[in-house]
Amino acid sequence: MDPRATRYARQSRLPEIGAAGQQRLAGACAAVVGLGALGSVGADLLARAGVGRLILIDRDVVETSNLQRQTLYDETDADAARPKAHAAAARLGAVNRDIRIDCHASDLTADNLTALLQGADLLLDGTDNFSTRYLLNDFAVEHQLPYVYAGVVGTYGMIGAILPPDGPCLRCTYPEAPDAAHTPTCRSAGVLGPAVAVVAGWAAAEALKILAGHADQALRGFLFLDCWHHEWRRLLAERDPECPCCGAGERPWLQGQRGSRGAVAMCGGDAVQVPASGRAPDLDLLQRKLDGTVDSLQGGVGFLRFASQGLDVVVFADGRALVRGTEDPARARALLAETVGA
């Protein structure tokens, strides 16, 4: 018997999938943007379902506090502060060697998303900030790609399927991104692991419906779920002909007019991301330069890690840096100027 037929036998037996749907999944490409809690579960489910190509994108590294809910990683990844994109790709490659996995330890921005998302048939949301979500919405509408929205905090979360050009986009319902200062995060409000699994599982189901050829059965609007208080409600959404994005054709996030492009405190807290300021660094050369001048110097595939002045620094191959132990962009930049020289 064909090993692939055996692997997916229980899934293709479903009348909602069938042999034809399984074949569609094998020929599909899904981009999972953000590989934290939601992205870990979602990417794992898509890989196990046989989606033929996965594009994995994440800007962060694994730390111990992730392990409570981010199911693709283990303590070895956290100890090494391994980039999530690389750790996730290694894990999923061991889960299903028949699929293609492209991973990018990058921050998705207006400058690079067209290249990073090349070939994607669907975008699955695993992000931790609204700036990236609105960027994905702009891109989805511009290129008429399905985008499955997902978010979770505390014990509750929300999902929704955005299906341009017919369905409403994110801005039809939420014309403006909420103020980050007044939006709870996993760090400020906590998060329940099973809530992540519920929300990510439902989002992955919507993605599989669409990729298997059943976009007409995907959720229209948004679904709110609270797995602790046994609450759920559906928010019906309709396409707004006066929507600034899919109605008026505005794409401010895609055009780089909205969203942060400088050093920013990370959503999870106690860390600052500093974008690349020039060409990508030679990490081997940088490691030799820093040897003996910083603490805990450690090189890895696509990154370099060290400690200095009580802060932990990870420099990526694309030139970005994560500085952990502070939420002050000025302090993060000062440390990098003193150590890396940029």
C-alpha positions as CSV (number, residue, x, y, z in Angstrom):
1,M,0.0,0.0,0.0
2,D,1.1,3.5,-0.7
3,P,2.6,4.9,2.5
4,R,1.0,8.3,1.8
5,A,-2.4,6.7,1.5
6,T,-1.8,5.0,4.9
7,R,-0.6,8.2,6.6
8,Y,-3.7,10.1,5.6
9,A,-6.2,7.2,5.6
10,R,-8.3,8.5,8.5
11,Q,-8.4,12.0,7.1
12,S,-9.2,11.2,3.5
13,R,-12.0,8.9,4.7
14,L,-13.9,11.9,5.8
15,P,-16.5,12.8,3.2
16,E,-15.5,16.5,3.7
17,I,-12.0,15.7,2.5
18,G,-11.9,12.6,0.4
19,A,-9.2,11.6,-2.0
20,A,-9.7,14.7,-4.1
21,G,-9.4,17.0,-1.1
22,Q,-6.3,15.2,0.1
23,Q,-4.7,15.6,-3.3
24,R,-5.5,19.3,-3.1
25,L,-3.8,19.6,0.3
26,A,-0.7,17.8,-1.1
27,G,-0.5,20.5,-3.8
28,A,-1.1,23.5,-1.6
29,C,1.2,25.9,0.2
30,A,0.3,27.6,3.5
31,A,2.3,30.4,5.1
32,V,2.2,30.3,8.9
33,V,3.2,33.8,10.2
34,G,4.3,33.7,13.8
35,L,5.3,30.4,15.4
36,G,4.5,31.1,19.0
37,A,1.5,29.4,20.7
38,L,-1.1,29.6,17.9
39,G,1.5,29.1,15.1
40,S,3.0,26.1,16.8
41,V,-0.3,24.2,17.0
42,G,-1.5,25.4,13.6
43,A,1.7,24.5,11.7
44,D,1.8,21.1,13.4
45,L,-1.8,20.3,12.3
46,L,-1.2,21.4,8.7
47,A,2.0,19.4,8.5
48,R,0.3,16.3,9.9
49,A,-2.6,16.8,7.5
50,G,-0.3,16.7,4.5
51,V,-0.3,20.3,3.3
52,G,2.5,20.0,0.7
53,R,4.5,23.1,1.4
54,L,4.7,25.2,4.5
55,I,6.3,28.6,4.8
56,L,7.3,29.3,8.4
57,I,8.1,32.8,9.5
58,D,8.9,34.1,13.0
59,R,11.2,36.8,14.4
60,D,11.8,35.4,17.9
61,V,13.8,32.8,19.7
62,V,12.6,30.0,22.0
63,E,12.7,30.7,25.8
64,T,11.6,28.6,28.7
65,S,8.4,30.6,29.3
66,N,7.2,29.5,25.8
67,L,7.2,25.8,26.7
68,Q,3.9,25.9,28.6
69,R,1.9,26.4,25.3
70,Q,4.2,26.4,22.3
71,T,4.1,22.7,21.4
72,L,6.8,22.5,18.7
73,Y,9.7,23.3,21.2
74,D,11.5,21.6,24.0
75,E,14.0,22.6,26.7
76,T,17.0,22.1,24.4
77,D,15.6,24.7,22.1
78,A,15.1,27.1,25.0
79,D,18.5,26.5,26.4
80,A,20.1,27.4,23.1
81,A,17.7,30.3,22.4
82,R,17.1,28.7,19.0
83,P,15.2,30.8,16.5
84,K,11.6,29.5,16.5
85,A,11.5,29.2,12.7
86,H,14.5,26.9,12.7
87,A,13.3,24.8,15.6
88,A,9.8,24.5,14.2
89,A,11.2,23.4,10.8
90,A,13.3,20.7,12.4
91,R,10.5,19.4,14.4
92,L,8.0,19.4,11.5
93,G,10.5,17.8,9.2
94,A,10.7,14.9,11.6
95,V,6.9,14.7,11.8
96,N,6.4,14.6,8.0
97,R,9.4,14.2,5.7
98,D,7.1,14.1,2.6
99,I,6.3,17.9,2.7
100,R,8.5,20.9,1.8
101,I,9.3,23.3,4.6
102,D,10.8,26.8,4.0
103,C,11.7,28.6,7.2
104,H,12.6,32.3,7.7
105,A,13.9,33.7,11.0
106,S,12.7,37.1,10.0
107,D,10.4,39.9,11.0
108,L,7.6,40.1,8.4
109,T,7.5,43.7,7.1
110,A,6.3,45.7,4.1
111,D,9.8,45.4,2.7
112,N,10.1,41.6,2.7
113,L,6.6,40.0,2.8
114,T,6.2,39.8,-1.0
115,A,9.4,37.7,-1.2
116,L,8.8,35.6,1.9
117,L,5.2,34.8,1.0
118,Q,5.9,33.9,-2.6
119,G,3.8,30.9,-3.7
120,A,1.5,30.9,-0.7
121,D,-2.1,29.8,-1.3
122,L,-3.2,30.8,2.2
123,L,-2.0,32.8,5.2
124,L,-2.5,31.4,8.7
125,D,-2.2,33.9,11.5
126,G,0.1,33.1,14.4
127,T,1.2,36.6,15.1
128,D,1.3,38.5,18.4
129,N,0.5,42.1,17.3
130,F,-2.1,43.9,15.3
131,S,0.4,45.8,13.1
132,T,1.4,42.5,11.4
133,R,-2.2,41.3,11.2
134,Y,-3.2,44.5,9.3
135,L,-0.2,44.1,7.1
136,L,-1.4,40.5,6.3
137,N,-4.9,41.8,5.6
138,D,-3.5,44.4,3.2
139,F,-1.5,41.7,1.4
140,A,-4.4,39.2,1.3
141,V,-6.8,41.7,-0.2
142,E,-4.2,43.0,-2.7
143,H,-3.3,39.4,-3.9
144,Q,-6.8,37.9,-3.3
145,L,-5.4,35.3,-0.9
146,P,-7.4,33.6,1.9
147,Y,-6.3,34.8,5.3
148,V,-7.3,32.9,8.5
149,Y,-7.2,35.3,11.5
150,A,-6.6,34.0,15.0
151,G,-5.8,35.5,18.4
152,V,-5.8,34.3,22.0
153,V,-5.1,35.7,25.4
154,G,-6.2,34.6,28.9
155,T,-8.8,31.9,28.5
156,Y,-10.4,33.2,25.3
157,G,-9.7,33.8,21.7
158,M,-11.1,34.7,18.3
159,I,-10.8,33.3,14.8
160,G,-12.1,34.4,11.4
161,A,-11.7,33.6,7.7
162,I,-11.0,36.4,5.3
163,L,-11.7,35.4,1.7
164,P,-11.1,38.2,-0.8
165,P,-12.5,39.4,-3.1
166,D,-15.9,38.3,-2.0
167,G,-15.8,38.1,1.7
168,P,-15.3,41.0,4.2
169,C,-11.7,41.8,5.1
170,L,-10.5,42.6,8.6
171,R,-11.0,46.3,8.2
172,C,-14.6,45.9,7.1
173,T,-15.3,44.9,10.8
174,Y,-12.4,46.6,12.5
175,P,-11.4,49.7,10.4
176,E,-8.5,50.6,12.8
177,A,-6.1,48.5,14.8
178,P,-6.7,48.7,18.5
179,D,-4.3,50.7,20.7
180,A,-1.6,48.4,21.8
181,A,-1.3,50.2,25.1
182,H,-4.8,49.1,26.0
183,T,-4.7,45.6,24.5
184,P,-4.0,42.7,26.9
185,T,-1.1,40.4,26.0
186,C,0.0,36.9,27.1
187,R,2.5,38.6,29.4
188,S,0.0,41.1,31.0
189,A,-3.0,38.8,31.2
190,G,-1.5,35.3,31.0
191,V,-2.7,32.5,28.7
192,L,-4.2,29.1,29.2
193,G,-2.6,26.4,27.1
194,P,-5.8,24.5,26.2
195,A,-7.3,27.9,25.1
196,V,-4.5,28.1,22.6
197,A,-5.1,24.5,21.4
198,V,-8.9,25.2,20.9
199,V,-8.4,28.4,19.0
200,A,-5.5,27.2,16.9
201,G,-7.3,23.9,16.1
202,W,-10.3,25.7,14.9
203,A,-8.2,28.1,12.8
204,A,-6.4,25.2,11.3
205,A,-9.7,23.5,10.4
206,E,-10.7,26.6,8.5
207,A,-7.4,26.6,6.7
208,L,-7.9,22.9,5.7
209,K,-11.4,23.6,4.5
210,I,-10.1,26.3,2.2
211,L,-7.1,24.4,0.9
212,A,-9.1,21.2,0.3
213,G,-11.5,23.1,-2.0
214,H,-14.3,24.0,0.4
215,A,-13.9,27.7,0.9
216,D,-17.6,28.1,0.6
217,Q,-18.0,26.3,3.9
218,A,-15.4,28.4,5.7
219,L,-16.4,30.7,8.6
220,R,-17.7,34.1,7.5
221,G,-17.1,36.7,10.1
222,F,-15.5,36.0,13.5
223,L,-16.0,33.4,16.2
224,F,-15.3,34.2,19.9
225,L,-14.5,31.3,22.2
226,D,-13.8,31.2,26.0
227,C,-13.0,27.6,27.0
228,W,-12.9,28.4,30.8
229,H,-16.3,30.1,31.1
230,H,-18.0,28.0,28.4
231,E,-18.9,31.0,26.3
232,W,-18.9,31.4,22.6
233,R,-20.5,33.8,20.2
234,R,-20.4,34.5,16.5
235,L,-19.9,37.9,15.0
236,L,-21.4,38.0,11.5
237,A,-19.5,40.3,9.1
238,E,-20.4,41.7,5.8
239,R,-18.3,43.4,3.2
240,D,-18.4,47.1,3.6
241,P,-18.4,48.9,0.3
242,E,-16.8,51.9,2.0
243,C,-14.1,49.8,3.7
244,P,-10.8,51.7,3.5
245,C,-9.0,48.5,2.4
246,C,-11.2,46.3,0.2
247,G,-13.6,49.2,-0.7
248,A,-11.4,52.3,-1.2
249,G,-8.3,50.3,-2.1
250,E,-6.1,51.8,0.6
251,R,-3.1,49.6,1.6
252,P,-1.2,51.7,4.2
253,W,0.5,48.8,6.0
254,L,1.5,47.1,2.7
255,Q,2.9,50.4,1.5
256,G,4.9,51.0,4.7
257,Q,2.9,54.0,5.8
258,R,1.6,52.3,8.9
259,G,3.3,50.0,11.4
260,S,6.5,50.4,13.3
261,R,9.8,50.2,11.4
262,G,12.2,51.2,14.2
263,A,13.3,49.6,17.4
264,V,10.2,48.3,19.3
265,A,9.5,46.6,22.6
266,M,8.2,43.0,21.9
267,C,4.7,42.1,22.7
268,G,5.8,39.4,25.1
269,G,7.6,42.0,27.2
270,D,11.2,42.4,28.5
271,A,12.7,42.5,25.1
272,V,13.4,45.0,22.3
273,Q,13.7,44.2,18.6
274,V,16.1,46.4,16.7
275,P,15.8,46.2,12.9
276,A,18.8,45.8,10.6
277,S,20.5,49.1,9.9
278,G,22.6,48.1,6.9
279,R,23.7,45.0,5.0
280,A,23.4,41.6,6.7
281,P,26.4,40.9,9.0
282,D,29.0,38.2,8.6
283,L,28.2,36.3,11.8
284,D,31.5,34.3,11.8
285,L,33.4,37.5,11.6
286,L,31.3,39.1,14.2
287,Q,31.8,36.2,16.5
288,R,35.6,36.5,16.2
289,K,35.3,40.2,16.9
290,L,33.2,39.7,20.1
291,D,35.3,36.8,21.5
292,G,36.7,37.8,24.8
293,T,34.7,41.1,25.0
294,V,31.2,39.7,25.9
295,D,29.8,36.9,28.0
296,S,28.2,33.6,27.0
297,L,29.2,34.0,23.3
298,Q,27.5,31.3,21.2
299,G,27.0,30.8,17.5
300,G,24.2,28.9,15.8
301,V,22.7,28.4,12.4
302,G,21.5,31.8,11.4
303,F,22.2,33.6,14.7
304,L,24.8,34.7,17.2
305,R,24.0,35.0,20.9
306,F,25.9,36.8,23.8
307,A,25.3,38.6,27.1
308,S,26.6,42.0,28.1
309,Q,25.6,44.5,30.8
310,G,23.0,42.1,32.2
311,L,21.2,41.9,28.8
312,D,20.9,38.9,26.5
313,V,21.4,39.6,22.8
314,V,20.6,37.6,19.7
315,V,21.9,38.9,16.3
316,F,20.2,37.2,13.3
317,A,21.6,36.6,9.9
318,D,19.3,39.2,8.4
319,G,20.8,41.9,10.6
320,R,18.1,42.2,13.2
321,A,18.8,41.9,16.9
322,L,16.7,40.9,19.9
323,V,17.9,42.5,23.2
324,R,16.3,40.7,26.2
325,G,16.1,42.1,29.7
326,T,14.9,45.6,28.8
327,E,11.9,47.3,27.2
328,D,13.9,50.5,26.5
329,P,14.8,50.9,22.8
330,A,17.4,53.5,23.6
331,R,19.2,51.1,26.0
332,A,19.0,48.3,23.5
333,R,20.5,50.4,20.7
334,A,23.2,51.7,23.0
335,L,24.3,48.2,23.9
336,L,24.4,47.1,20.2
337,A,26.4,50.2,19.3
338,E,28.9,49.4,22.0
339,T,29.3,45.7,21.2
340,V,28.3,45.0,17.6
341,G,29.0,48.5,16.4
342,A,25.6,49.2,14.8
